[in-house]
Amino acid sequence: MSGHEAVPADGAAPARAPYRTGPAELDRDKLFAARLHAARVRPYLATALFALHTVASRSVPTMAVDRHWRCYVSPAFVARTPVEELASVWVHEVSHLLRDHHGRSDRVARQRGLTGPGERLRMNIAADCEINDDAFGAGLVAPDDAVYPRTLGLPAGELMEDYLRQFRLGTRTHELAWLDCGSGADGREREWELGPGGADGLTAQQRDAVRFRVAQGITGRPGSAPEGWQRWAEEAFHPPQPWRDLLGAAVRSAAASVGAGGDYSYGRPSRRSASVPGAVLPSLRRRPPRVSVVIDTSGSVSDAELGSALLEVAAISRAVGGRRDLVNVLPCDAAARVVHPLCRAEGIPLVGGGGTDLRAGFERALRSPNRPDVIVALTDGQTPWPSARPSCRTVVGLFPRPYPEGGYEDDPDYEPQLPPDWARVVEIG
């Protein structure tokens, strides 16, 4: 909800607007009165509001935050803005930080290959849409320049990542080119920010503690916060694990191991050919690795986990360069089923429901005419494993199972089965 940079639709470097004139001194009494009003009408945000350290800055026309929980405030903006509207801007800016929009923007940028200030502006707009659709009212006035999903013709109640897929910079966003809520909103550091080495920033542990206290306040009084905040609080207590990144990294690491995906080719002669006149020597060329995915379809694996497994099959294809033709899927319970080439993950029938013996799946994969460089097993782990290390690298995506301390009453000697040491294990969920 603040900024001074104009970003054209083509994503080129923004043009800098001149600094605005106004009083040199920040009216902190007025600013802090607005923060107190924000805390009174949104008591569950009080811990976060008072954790922000304010920095007077004429480089921002309104207010902005960095990822280290500093709030940059224009003295001129405070002077001309009513206390009630300042309170709304306080709530808006701290919402970016609580919802980790900077970290989420960085992840989206890596996953989708988004670069440049134009894409970061889109992230800021999408983050504002996530916040503003239920931020105001009930004691908070809506600022005149607030961005809503309806501003872009989008539905309410969605997340930044969802909105980001649904619009591009163009005529509808032309008037939003000024928007700049700082690195706390989109992850891109500005030259007017104090940076990680500056004074009065919060450490990672302090930021997590603030989020935890706010989430406690929301879940402790159900119904007192809008639906978007209640959803955020539930996720704050059960943060998503980076297992998808870990699984992808494990597959890439296995595929890049010595001896995987290598073959000799005359397509590019070896540099050693110069030392053998009259002969052309082939060079060792890397080819995309072949991956066989063995999916546990036994009765102990839930429908939700099978659905998750199909999503991971698509993620695995991306981890090896998007070559779906090199990924095969083998549903397996006590016997290996039909080998399915990967066209669309959602079209693969996961047939099974009996006992579990993934050894059949490993055997079937290794007997394939196109032997895999990597086998990925998605399972709850309750299966016998091959007695010997397979001839290719193995990654196990493990659906965790709770194991009561002291064992089960009906079988006190039971010990959970663990994947073998030769497999790279990533816990899913």
C-alpha positions as CSV (number, residue, x, y, z in Angstrom):
1,M,0.0,0.0,0.0
2,S,3.0,2.3,-0.3
3,G,5.7,3.1,-2.8
4,H,7.4,5.4,-5.1
5,E,8.5,3.3,-8.1
6,A,6.6,3.0,-11.4
7,V,7.0,-0.4,-13.1
8,P,5.9,-0.6,-16.7
9,A,3.9,-3.6,-18.0
10,D,7.0,-5.1,-19.7
11,G,8.7,-5.5,-16.4
12,A,11.6,-3.1,-17.2
13,A,13.4,-1.3,-14.4
14,P,11.1,1.1,-12.7
15,A,11.4,4.9,-13.1
16,R,12.1,6.7,-9.8
17,A,9.6,9.3,-8.8
18,P,10.9,12.4,-7.1
19,Y,10.8,12.5,-3.3
20,R,7.8,14.2,-1.9
21,T,8.2,17.3,0.2
22,G,6.7,17.7,3.7
23,P,7.7,18.1,7.3
24,A,11.1,16.8,8.2
25,E,10.1,15.4,11.6
26,L,7.9,12.4,12.0
27,D,4.8,13.0,14.2
28,R,5.4,9.9,16.3
29,D,2.6,10.7,18.7
30,K,0.0,10.6,15.9
31,L,1.6,7.5,14.3
32,F,1.6,5.6,17.6
33,A,-1.9,6.7,18.4
34,A,-2.9,5.1,15.2
35,R,-1.1,1.9,16.1
36,L,-2.9,1.8,19.5
37,H,-6.2,2.2,17.6
38,A,-5.2,-0.7,15.3
39,A,-4.4,-2.9,18.4
40,R,-7.7,-2.0,20.0
41,V,-9.8,-3.0,17.0
42,R,-7.6,-6.0,16.1
43,P,-6.3,-7.2,19.5
44,Y,-5.0,-10.5,18.1
45,L,-2.5,-8.4,16.1
46,A,-1.2,-6.4,19.0
47,T,2.0,-8.4,19.6
48,A,3.0,-8.0,15.9
49,L,2.1,-4.3,15.7
50,F,4.2,-3.4,18.8
51,A,7.1,-5.6,17.5
52,L,7.6,-3.3,14.5
53,H,10.4,-0.8,14.8
54,T,9.6,2.5,13.0
55,V,12.1,4.3,10.7
56,A,11.3,7.8,9.4
57,S,12.0,7.9,5.7
58,R,11.3,10.4,3.0
59,S,12.1,7.8,0.4
60,V,8.7,6.2,0.8
61,P,5.5,8.2,0.2
62,T,3.4,6.3,2.7
63,M,4.5,3.2,4.7
64,A,6.5,0.1,3.9
65,V,8.1,-2.8,5.7
66,D,11.3,-4.8,5.2
67,R,11.6,-8.5,5.9
68,H,13.4,-7.7,9.2
69,W,10.3,-6.2,10.7
70,R,11.2,-2.5,10.3
71,C,8.4,-0.1,9.2
72,Y,9.5,2.8,7.1
73,V,7.2,5.8,7.5
74,S,6.9,9.1,5.5
75,P,6.6,12.1,7.8
76,A,4.5,13.9,5.1
77,F,2.1,10.9,4.8
78,V,1.5,10.8,8.6
79,A,0.9,14.6,8.6
80,R,-1.9,14.5,6.0
81,T,-3.5,11.2,6.9
82,P,-6.3,10.8,9.6
83,V,-5.5,8.5,12.5
84,E,-8.2,6.0,11.6
85,E,-6.7,5.5,8.1
86,L,-3.2,5.3,9.5
87,A,-4.4,2.4,11.7
88,S,-5.6,0.5,8.6
89,V,-2.2,1.0,7.0
90,W,-0.5,-0.4,10.2
91,V,-2.7,-3.5,10.0
92,H,-2.0,-3.9,6.3
93,E,1.8,-3.7,6.5
94,V,2.1,-6.0,9.5
95,S,-0.1,-8.5,7.7
96,H,2.5,-8.9,5.0
97,L,5.1,-9.9,7.6
98,L,2.9,-12.2,9.5
99,R,1.8,-14.0,6.4
100,D,5.5,-14.4,5.3
101,H,4.8,-12.8,1.9
102,H,8.5,-12.1,1.4
103,G,9.4,-15.8,1.9
104,R,6.5,-17.0,-0.2
105,S,7.4,-14.6,-3.0
106,D,11.0,-15.9,-3.0
107,R,9.7,-19.5,-3.3
108,V,7.3,-18.6,-6.0
109,A,10.0,-16.8,-7.9
110,R,12.3,-19.8,-7.8
111,Q,9.6,-22.3,-8.7
112,R,8.2,-20.4,-11.6
113,G,11.3,-18.7,-12.8
114,L,10.0,-15.1,-12.2
115,T,12.6,-12.4,-12.3
116,G,12.7,-8.6,-12.5
117,P,10.9,-5.7,-10.7
118,G,7.7,-6.2,-12.8
119,E,7.2,-9.7,-11.5
120,R,7.9,-8.5,-7.9
121,L,5.2,-5.8,-8.4
122,R,2.8,-8.6,-9.4
123,M,3.6,-10.4,-6.2
124,N,3.0,-7.2,-4.2
125,I,-0.4,-6.8,-5.9
126,A,-1.3,-10.4,-5.3
127,A,-0.3,-10.2,-1.7
128,D,-2.4,-7.1,-1.2
129,C,-5.4,-8.9,-2.7
130,E,-4.9,-11.7,-0.2
131,I,-4.8,-9.2,2.7
132,N,-7.4,-6.6,1.8
133,D,-10.4,-8.7,0.9
134,D,-11.3,-9.1,4.6
135,A,-9.0,-6.6,6.3
136,F,-11.2,-3.6,6.8
137,G,-14.5,-2.8,8.5
138,A,-15.3,-3.5,12.2
139,G,-13.3,-0.5,13.3
140,L,-10.9,-0.1,10.4
141,V,-11.6,2.3,7.5
142,A,-10.7,1.2,4.0
143,P,-8.0,3.4,2.5
144,D,-9.0,5.0,-0.8
145,D,-6.1,3.3,-2.7
146,A,-6.5,-0.2,-1.3
147,V,-6.2,-3.0,-3.9
148,Y,-8.9,-5.7,-3.7
149,P,-9.4,-8.9,-5.7
150,R,-12.4,-7.2,-7.3
151,T,-10.1,-4.5,-8.6
152,L,-8.7,-7.0,-11.0
153,G,-11.9,-8.9,-11.5
154,L,-10.8,-11.8,-9.3
155,P,-12.6,-13.8,-6.6
156,A,-12.2,-13.1,-2.9
157,G,-10.8,-15.5,-0.4
158,E,-7.8,-16.8,-2.3
159,L,-4.0,-16.8,-1.5
160,M,-1.3,-14.7,-3.1
161,E,0.0,-17.7,-5.1
162,D,-3.5,-18.2,-6.6
163,Y,-4.0,-14.6,-7.5
164,L,-0.5,-14.5,-9.1
165,R,-1.6,-17.1,-11.7
166,Q,-4.7,-15.2,-12.7
167,F,-3.5,-11.8,-13.9
168,R,-0.6,-10.1,-15.7
169,L,0.5,-6.5,-15.8
170,G,-1.5,-4.5,-18.2
171,T,-4.3,-1.9,-18.5
172,R,-6.0,-3.0,-15.3
173,T,-2.8,-2.7,-13.2
174,H,-1.5,0.4,-14.9
175,E,-2.7,2.6,-12.0
176,L,-1.0,0.3,-9.5
177,A,2.5,0.9,-10.7
178,W,3.2,3.0,-7.7
179,L,2.6,0.1,-5.3
180,D,5.6,-0.7,-3.1
181,C,5.2,-2.2,0.3
182,G,8.9,-3.0,0.6
183,S,10.8,-6.3,0.8
184,G,8.5,-7.5,3.5
185,A,5.8,-7.8,0.8
186,D,7.6,-9.2,-2.2
187,G,11.2,-10.2,-1.0
188,R,13.1,-7.7,-3.2
189,E,15.3,-5.5,-1.1
190,R,15.2,-1.7,-1.7
191,E,18.1,0.7,-1.5
192,W,16.4,2.7,1.2
193,E,16.1,-0.3,3.5
194,L,18.6,-0.9,6.3
195,G,19.2,-4.5,5.3
196,P,20.1,-7.5,7.5
197,G,23.0,-5.7,9.2
198,G,21.0,-2.6,10.1
199,A,19.8,-1.7,13.6
200,D,16.6,-2.8,15.3
201,G,15.7,-5.7,13.1
202,L,14.2,-8.9,14.5
203,T,16.0,-12.2,14.4
204,A,14.5,-15.2,12.8
205,Q,13.7,-16.6,16.2
206,Q,12.0,-13.4,17.4
207,R,9.9,-13.2,14.2
208,D,8.7,-16.8,14.7
209,A,7.9,-16.0,18.3
210,V,5.7,-13.1,17.2
211,R,3.9,-15.2,14.7
212,F,3.3,-17.9,17.3
213,R,1.8,-15.4,19.8
214,V,-0.5,-13.9,17.2
215,A,-1.6,-17.4,16.1
216,Q,-2.3,-18.2,19.7
217,G,-4.5,-15.1,20.1
218,I,-6.5,-16.0,17.0
219,T,-7.1,-19.7,17.8
220,G,-7.8,-18.9,21.5
221,R,-10.8,-16.8,20.5
222,P,-12.4,-18.6,17.6
223,G,-14.8,-16.5,15.6
224,S,-13.2,-13.1,16.6
225,A,-11.0,-13.0,13.4
226,P,-11.9,-13.1,9.7
227,E,-11.7,-16.4,7.9
228,G,-8.4,-15.6,6.2
229,W,-6.7,-15.0,9.6
230,Q,-8.2,-18.1,11.1
231,R,-6.8,-20.2,8.2
232,W,-3.4,-18.5,8.6
233,A,-3.4,-19.3,12.4
234,E,-4.1,-23.0,11.8
235,E,-1.3,-23.2,9.3
236,A,1.0,-21.3,11.6
237,F,0.7,-24.1,14.2
238,H,1.2,-26.8,11.4
239,P,3.7,-25.2,9.1
240,P,4.2,-26.8,5.7
241,Q,7.4,-28.9,5.5
242,P,9.8,-28.4,2.6
243,W,9.5,-32.1,1.8
244,R,8.6,-31.5,-1.9
245,D,11.9,-29.5,-2.3
246,L,13.7,-32.3,-0.4
247,L,12.2,-35.0,-2.6
248,G,13.1,-33.2,-5.8
249,A,16.6,-32.5,-4.6
250,A,17.0,-36.2,-3.6
251,V,15.8,-37.3,-7.1
252,R,18.2,-34.8,-8.8
253,S,21.1,-35.9,-6.6
254,A,20.4,-39.6,-7.4
255,A,20.1,-38.9,-11.1
256,A,23.4,-37.0,-11.2
257,S,25.3,-39.7,-9.4
258,V,28.3,-41.3,-11.0
259,G,27.3,-43.7,-13.8
260,A,23.7,-42.5,-14.0
261,G,22.4,-41.1,-17.3
262,G,25.8,-41.3,-19.1
263,D,26.6,-42.7,-22.5
264,Y,29.0,-42.2,-25.4
265,S,27.9,-40.3,-28.4
266,Y,29.4,-39.2,-31.8
267,G,27.1,-36.2,-31.8
268,R,30.0,-34.2,-30.4
269,P,33.5,-35.7,-30.9
270,S,35.8,-36.1,-28.0
271,R,38.5,-33.5,-27.5
272,R,41.0,-36.3,-27.5
273,S,40.3,-37.0,-31.2
274,A,43.0,-34.4,-32.0
275,S,45.6,-36.8,-30.5
276,V,44.6,-39.7,-32.7
277,P,44.9,-38.5,-36.4
278,G,42.4,-40.0,-38.7
279,A,40.0,-41.2,-36.0
280,V,37.0,-39.7,-34.5
281,L,36.4,-40.6,-30.8
282,P,33.0,-40.3,-29.1
283,S,32.5,-38.1,-26.1
284,L,30.7,-39.1,-22.9
285,R,27.4,-37.3,-23.0
286,R,24.8,-37.1,-20.2
287,R,21.3,-38.0,-21.1
288,P,18.2,-37.2,-19.0
289,P,17.9,-40.0,-16.4
290,R,15.1,-42.5,-16.4
291,V,13.0,-42.7,-13.3
292,S,10.6,-45.5,-12.2
293,V,8.1,-44.5,-9.5
294,V,6.8,-47.4,-7.4
295,I,3.6,-46.3,-5.6
296,D,2.4,-48.3,-2.6
297,T,-1.3,-49.0,-3.2
298,S,-1.9,-51.3,-0.3
299,G,-4.8,-51.0,2.1
300,S,-2.7,-49.2,4.7
301,V,-2.2,-46.2,2.4
302,S,-5.1,-43.7,2.5
303,D,-6.8,-42.1,-0.5
304,A,-5.4,-38.8,0.5
305,E,-1.9,-40.2,0.4
306,L,-2.5,-41.8,-3.0
307,G,-3.6,-38.4,-4.2
308,S,-0.5,-36.8,-2.8
309,A,1.6,-39.5,-4.5
310,L,0.2,-38.6,-7.9
311,L,1.1,-34.9,-7.3
312,E,4.6,-36.0,-6.5
313,V,4.9,-38.0,-9.7
314,A,4.4,-34.7,-11.6
315,A,6.9,-33.0,-9.3
316,I,9.4,-35.8,-10.0
317,S,9.1,-35.2,-13.7
318,R,10.0,-31.6,-13.2
319,A,13.0,-32.6,-11.1
320,V,14.5,-34.4,-14.0
321,G,14.0,-31.6,-16.5
322,G,10.3,-32.1,-17.4
323,R,10.8,-35.2,-19.6
324,R,7.7,-37.1,-18.7
325,D,8.5,-39.7,-21.3
326,L,11.4,-40.8,-19.1
327,V,9.2,-41.4,-16.0
328,N,7.3,-44.7,-15.5
329,V,4.8,-45.4,-12.7
330,L,4.2,-48.8,-11.1
331,P,1.3,-49.2,-8.7
332,C,2.1,-52.0,-6.3
333,D,0.6,-53.7,-3.3
334,A,1.6,-57.4,-3.0
335,A,2.2,-57.6,-6.7
336,A,3.4,-55.1,-9.3
337,R,0.7,-53.8,-11.6
338,V,0.9,-52.4,-15.1
339,V,3.8,-50.0,-15.9
340,H,2.3,-46.7,-16.9
341,P,4.3,-44.1,-18.9
342,L,3.7,-40.7,-17.4
343,C,1.5,-38.5,-19.6
344,R,-0.8,-37.0,-17.1
345,A,-0.4,-38.0,-13.4
346,E,-4.1,-37.7,-12.7
347,G,-4.8,-40.3,-15.5
348,I,-2.9,-43.1,-13.8
349,P,-5.1,-45.8,-12.2
350,L,-3.7,-46.7,-8.7
351,V,-5.1,-50.2,-8.4
352,G,-4.5,-52.2,-5.2
353,G,-5.7,-52.4,-1.7
354,G,-4.2,-55.7,-0.5
355,G,-1.1,-56.5,1.4
356,T,2.2,-54.8,0.8
357,D,5.4,-56.2,-0.8
358,L,7.3,-53.5,-2.8
359,R,9.9,-56.1,-3.7
360,A,7.7,-57.0,-6.6
361,G,7.7,-53.4,-7.7
362,F,11.5,-53.1,-7.5
363,E,11.9,-56.3,-9.5
364,R,9.4,-55.2,-12.2
365,A,11.2,-51.8,-12.5
366,L,14.6,-53.4,-12.9
367,R,13.3,-55.9,-15.5
368,S,12.0,-53.1,-17.7
369,P,13.6,-52.8,-21.2
370,N,14.6,-49.3,-20.3
371,R,16.3,-49.8,-17.0
372,P,15.8,-46.9,-14.6
373,D,18.7,-44.7,-13.3
374,V,16.6,-43.9,-10.2
375,I,13.8,-45.8,-8.4
376,V,11.5,-43.6,-6.3
377,A,9.2,-45.6,-3.9
378,L,6.2,-43.7,-2.3
379,T,5.1,-45.8,0.6
380,D,4.1,-45.9,4.3
381,G,7.1,-48.2,4.8
382,Q,5.2,-51.2,6.0
383,T,6.7,-53.5,3.4
384,P,9.5,-56.0,3.0
385,W,12.4,-54.4,1.2
386,P,14.8,-56.0,-1.3
387,S,17.6,-57.9,0.5
388,A,20.3,-56.4,-1.7
389,R,20.9,-52.9,-2.9
390,P,19.4,-52.4,-6.4
391,S,21.7,-51.6,-9.3
392,C,20.4,-48.0,-9.4
393,R,20.0,-45.3,-6.8
394,T,16.8,-45.4,-4.7
395,V,14.8,-42.6,-3.1
396,V,12.0,-43.4,-0.6
397,G,9.2,-40.9,-0.1
398,L,7.8,-42.1,3.3
399,F,4.3,-41.4,4.5
400,P,4.9,-41.3,8.3
401,R,3.0,-43.5,10.7
402,P,2.7,-42.7,14.5
403,Y,4.2,-45.3,16.7
404,P,3.1,-45.3,20.3
405,E,5.8,-45.3,22.9
406,G,6.0,-48.8,24.5
407,G,4.5,-50.5,21.4
408,Y,1.0,-51.7,20.7
409,E,-1.1,-53.4,23.4
410,D,-1.9,-56.4,21.2
411,D,1.7,-56.8,20.0
412,P,4.2,-55.3,22.5
413,D,7.1,-56.8,20.5
414,Y,6.2,-55.0,17.3
415,E,8.9,-52.8,15.8
416,P,8.2,-50.5,12.9
417,Q,9.8,-51.4,9.6
418,L,12.4,-48.9,8.4
419,P,13.7,-48.4,4.9
420,P,17.1,-49.9,4.3
421,D,20.3,-47.8,4.7
422,W,21.0,-47.8,1.0
423,A,17.9,-45.7,0.3
424,R,17.7,-41.9,0.5
425,V,14.6,-41.3,2.7
426,V,12.4,-38.1,2.6
427,E,9.4,-38.0,5.0
428,I,6.3,-36.8,3.2
429,G,3.6,-34.7,4.9
